[in-house]
Amino acid sequence: MARPERHPPVMAYIGLGSNLADPQTQVLRALDELALIPGCTLCFRSSLYATAPVGPVAQPQFINAAASIATTLTPPALLAALQAIEHAHGRVRDGVRWGPRSLDLDLLVFGELTLNTPALVLPHPEIARRAFVLVPLAEIAPSRLLIPGQGLLMDLVAALDGPYDVQLIPDQAGQV
């Protein structure tokens, strides 16, 4: 019997956000749950940041963070695991874009892969324009991280239109 093919781990970056049902607890629990995904090792987790919501719907501020994981999963398998965590946190996908949510987990970057399918676009298509993604990501990722098709992380952060509303919540950072 042949053994399943094993692939070397790929570094993936995940953006986390919540603005419903105790957002700070939602994000902290989700960070812990990332470490439990089979085939994944949680490497770093950012501090928590309070951020203004994006979009036309009036809603509470968000709590955002970022995490890095080493994974042997494929991008679709990792996305499915992230969506299962969202679902367990009460996430309802009701078709309202940029609306309030209990938990949002976005697969931001998956190694050097670029992908454009109906289910998943990599890197995340809005990554370069969102301070609430780039600021936590810059805390945990190498400044010279190349975002495929976008540029270096440090350059994307430097190019952010300011001022932006991303406020550090103290005492939440830590390496795993």
Contacts in CASP RR format, 6 or more apart in sequence:
PFRMAT RR
TARGET T0000
AUTHOR 0000-0000-0000
METHOD contacts of the structure
MODEL  1
MARPERHPPVMAYIGLGSNLADPQTQVLRALDELALIPGCTLCFRSSLYA
TAPVGPVAQPQFINAAASIATTLTPPALLAALQAIEHAHGRVRDGVRWGP
RSLDLDLLVFGELTLNTPALVLPHPEIARRAFVLVPLAEIAPSRLLIPGQ
GLLMDLVAALDGPYDVQLIPDQAGQV
6 72 0 8 1.000
7 72 0 8 1.000
8 72 0 8 1.000
9 41 0 8 1.000
9 70 0 8 1.000
9 71 0 8 1.000
9 72 0 8 1.000
10 70 0 8 1.000
10 71 0 8 1.000
10 72 0 8 1.000
10 110 0 8 1.000
10 111 0 8 1.000
10 113 0 8 1.000
11 43 0 8 1.000
11 68 0 8 1.000
11 69 0 8 1.000
11 70 0 8 1.000
11 111 0 8 1.000
12 68 0 8 1.000
12 69 0 8 1.000
12 70 0 8 1.000
12 71 0 8 1.000
12 78 0 8 1.000
12 107 0 8 1.000
12 108 0 8 1.000
12 109 0 8 1.000
12 110 0 8 1.000
12 111 0 8 1.000
13 66 0 8 1.000
13 67 0 8 1.000
13 68 0 8 1.000
13 69 0 8 1.000
13 107 0 8 1.000
13 108 0 8 1.000
13 109 0 8 1.000
13 137 0 8 1.000
13 140 0 8 1.000
13 141 0 8 1.000
13 145 0 8 1.000
14 34 0 8 1.000
14 66 0 8 1.000
14 67 0 8 1.000
14 68 0 8 1.000
14 69 0 8 1.000
14 82 0 8 1.000
14 105 0 8 1.000
14 106 0 8 1.000
14 107 0 8 1.000
14 108 0 8 1.000
15 64 0 8 1.000
15 65 0 8 1.000
15 66 0 8 1.000
15 67 0 8 1.000
15 104 0 8 1.000
15 105 0 8 1.000
15 106 0 8 1.000
15 108 0 8 1.000
15 133 0 8 1.000
15 136 0 8 1.000
15 137 0 8 1.000
16 27 0 8 1.000
16 30 0 8 1.000
16 31 0 8 1.000
16 64 0 8 1.000
16 65 0 8 1.000
16 66 0 8 1.000
16 67 0 8 1.000
16 103 0 8 1.000
16 104 0 8 1.000
16 105 0 8 1.000
16 106 0 8 1.000
17 23 0 8 1.000
17 26 0 8 1.000
17 27 0 8 1.000
17 62 0 8 1.000
17 63 0 8 1.000
17 64 0 8 1.000
17 65 0 8 1.000
17 101 0 8 1.000
17 103 0 8 1.000
17 104 0 8 1.000
17 105 0 8 1.000
18 24 0 8 1.000
18 26 0 8 1.000
18 27 0 8 1.000
18 30 0 8 1.000
18 62 0 8 1.000
18 63 0 8 1.000
18 89 0 8 1.000
18 101 0 8 1.000
18 102 0 8 1.000
18 103 0 8 1.000
18 104 0 8 1.000
19 53 0 8 1.000
19 59 0 8 1.000
19 60 0 8 1.000
19 61 0 8 1.000
19 62 0 8 1.000
19 63 0 8 1.000
19 100 0 8 1.000
19 101 0 8 1.000
20 26 0 8 1.000
20 60 0 8 1.000
20 100 0 8 1.000
20 101 0 8 1.000
20 102 0 8 1.000
21 89 0 8 1.000
21 90 0 8 1.000
21 102 0 8 1.000
23 60 0 8 1.000
23 62 0 8 1.000
23 63 0 8 1.000
24 48 0 8 1.000
24 63 0 8 1.000
24 169 0 8 1.000
26 63 0 8 1.000
26 89 0 8 1.000
26 102 0 8 1.000
26 103 0 8 1.000
27 48 0 8 1.000
27 63 0 8 1.000
27 64 0 8 1.000
27 65 0 8 1.000
27 103 0 8 1.000
28 48 0 8 1.000
28 172 0 8 1.000
29 89 0 8 1.000
30 85 0 8 1.000
30 89 0 8 1.000
30 103 0 8 1.000
30 105 0 8 1.000
31 42 0 8 1.000
31 45 0 8 1.000
31 65 0 8 1.000
31 67 0 8 1.000
33 85 0 8 1.000
33 88 0 8 1.000
34 40 0 8 1.000
34 42 0 8 1.000
34 67 0 8 1.000
34 69 0 8 1.000
34 85 0 8 1.000
35 41 0 8 1.000
35 42 0 8 1.000
35 176 0 8 1.000
37 69 0 8 1.000
37 71 0 8 1.000
37 73 0 8 1.000
37 78 0 8 1.000
37 81 0 8 1.000
37 85 0 8 1.000
39 71 0 8 1.000
39 72 0 8 1.000
39 73 0 8 1.000
40 69 0 8 1.000
40 70 0 8 1.000
40 71 0 8 1.000
40 72 0 8 1.000
40 73 0 8 1.000
40 78 0 8 1.000
40 81 0 8 1.000
41 69 0 8 1.000
41 70 0 8 1.000
41 71 0 8 1.000
42 67 0 8 1.000
42 68 0 8 1.000
42 69 0 8 1.000
42 176 0 8 1.000
43 67 0 8 1.000
43 68 0 8 1.000
43 69 0 8 1.000
43 70 0 8 1.000
43 176 0 8 1.000
44 67 0 8 1.000
44 68 0 8 1.000
44 140 0 8 1.000
44 141 0 8 1.000
44 174 0 8 1.000
44 175 0 8 1.000
44 176 0 8 1.000
45 65 0 8 1.000
45 66 0 8 1.000
45 67 0 8 1.000
45 140 0 8 1.000
45 173 0 8 1.000
45 174 0 8 1.000
45 175 0 8 1.000
45 176 0 8 1.000
46 65 0 8 1.000
46 66 0 8 1.000
46 67 0 8 1.000
46 136 0 8 1.000
46 137 0 8 1.000
46 139 0 8 1.000
46 140 0 8 1.000
46 173 0 8 1.000
47 65 0 8 1.000
47 136 0 8 1.000
47 139 0 8 1.000
47 168 0 8 1.000
47 169 0 8 1.000
47 170 0 8 1.000
47 172 0 8 1.000
47 173 0 8 1.000
47 174 0 8 1.000
48 63 0 8 1.000
48 64 0 8 1.000
48 65 0 8 1.000
48 168 0 8 1.000
48 169 0 8 1.000
48 172 0 8 1.000
49 63 0 8 1.000
49 64 0 8 1.000
49 65 0 8 1.000
49 132 0 8 1.000
49 135 0 8 1.000
49 136 0 8 1.000
49 166 0 8 1.000
49 167 0 8 1.000
49 168 0 8 1.000
49 169 0 8 1.000
50 61 0 8 1.000
50 62 0 8 1.000
50 63 0 8 1.000
50 64 0 8 1.000
50 166 0 8 1.000
50 167 0 8 1.000
50 169 0 8 1.000
51 61 0 8 1.000
51 62 0 8 1.000
51 63 0 8 1.000
51 64 0 8 1.000
51 131 0 8 1.000
51 132 0 8 1.000
51 165 0 8 1.000
51 166 0 8 1.000
51 167 0 8 1.000
52 61 0 8 1.000
52 62 0 8 1.000
52 165 0 8 1.000
53 59 0 8 1.000
53 60 0 8 1.000
53 61 0 8 1.000
53 62 0 8 1.000
53 98 0 8 1.000
53 99 0 8 1.000
53 100 0 8 1.000
54 98 0 8 1.000
54 130 0 8 1.000
54 132 0 8 1.000
55 97 0 8 1.000
55 98 0 8 1.000
55 99 0 8 1.000
56 98 0 8 1.000
57 96 0 8 1.000
57 98 0 8 1.000
57 99 0 8 1.000
57 100 0 8 1.000
59 99 0 8 1.000
59 100 0 8 1.000
60 100 0 8 1.000
62 132 0 8 1.000
63 169 0 8 1.000
64 132 0 8 1.000
64 133 0 8 1.000
64 136 0 8 1.000
64 166 0 8 1.000
65 136 0 8 1.000
65 172 0 8 1.000
66 108 0 8 1.000
66 133 0 8 1.000
66 136 0 8 1.000
66 137 0 8 1.000
66 139 0 8 1.000
66 140 0 8 1.000
66 141 0 8 1.000
67 140 0 8 1.000
68 140 0 8 1.000
68 141 0 8 1.000
71 78 0 8 1.000
73 81 0 8 1.000
75 107 0 8 1.000
75 110 0 8 1.000
75 113 0 8 1.000
75 115 0 8 1.000
75 120 0 8 1.000
75 122 0 8 1.000
76 119 0 8 1.000
76 120 0 8 1.000
78 107 0 8 1.000
78 110 0 8 1.000
79 107 0 8 1.000
79 119 0 8 1.000
79 120 0 8 1.000
82 105 0 8 1.000
82 106 0 8 1.000
82 107 0 8 1.000
83 91 0 8 1.000
83 105 0 8 1.000
85 103 0 8 1.000
85 105 0 8 1.000
86 102 0 8 1.000
86 103 0 8 1.000
86 104 0 8 1.000
86 105 0 8 1.000
89 102 0 8 1.000
89 103 0 8 1.000
90 102 0 8 1.000
90 103 0 8 1.000
91 101 0 8 1.000
91 102 0 8 1.000
91 103 0 8 1.000
91 104 0 8 1.000
92 101 0 8 1.000
92 102 0 8 1.000
106 124 0 8 1.000
106 133 0 8 1.000
107 120 0 8 1.000
107 122 0 8 1.000
107 124 0 8 1.000
108 123 0 8 1.000
108 124 0 8 1.000
108 127 0 8 1.000
108 133 0 8 1.000
108 137 0 8 1.000
109 122 0 8 1.000
109 123 0 8 1.000
109 124 0 8 1.000
109 127 0 8 1.000
109 145 0 8 1.000
109 147 0 8 1.000
109 148 0 8 1.000
110 122 0 8 1.000
110 123 0 8 1.000
111 148 0 8 1.000
112 146 0 8 1.000
112 148 0 8 1.000
113 122 0 8 1.000
113 148 0 8 1.000
114 122 0 8 1.000
114 123 0 8 1.000
114 148 0 8 1.000
114 149 0 8 1.000
115 121 0 8 1.000
115 122 0 8 1.000
116 122 0 8 1.000
122 148 0 8 1.000
123 147 0 8 1.000
123 148 0 8 1.000
123 149 0 8 1.000
123 150 0 8 1.000
124 133 0 8 1.000
126 133 0 8 1.000
127 133 0 8 1.000
127 134 0 8 1.000
127 137 0 8 1.000
127 147 0 8 1.000
127 150 0 8 1.000
127 156 0 8 1.000
128 134 0 8 1.000
128 147 0 8 1.000
128 150 0 8 1.000
128 151 0 8 1.000
128 156 0 8 1.000
128 159 0 8 1.000
131 160 0 8 1.000
131 162 0 8 1.000
131 164 0 8 1.000
131 165 0 8 1.000
131 166 0 8 1.000
132 164 0 8 1.000
132 166 0 8 1.000
134 153 0 8 1.000
134 156 0 8 1.000
134 157 0 8 1.000
134 160 0 8 1.000
135 157 0 8 1.000
135 164 0 8 1.000
135 166 0 8 1.000
137 153 0 8 1.000
138 153 0 8 1.000
138 154 0 8 1.000
138 157 0 8 1.000
139 173 0 8 1.000
141 153 0 8 1.000
142 153 0 8 1.000
143 152 0 8 1.000
143 153 0 8 1.000
143 154 0 8 1.000
144 152 0 8 1.000
144 153 0 8 1.000
144 154 0 8 1.000
145 152 0 8 1.000
145 153 0 8 1.000
146 152 0 8 1.000
146 153 0 8 1.000
147 153 0 8 1.000
147 156 0 8 1.000
150 156 0 8 1.000
END
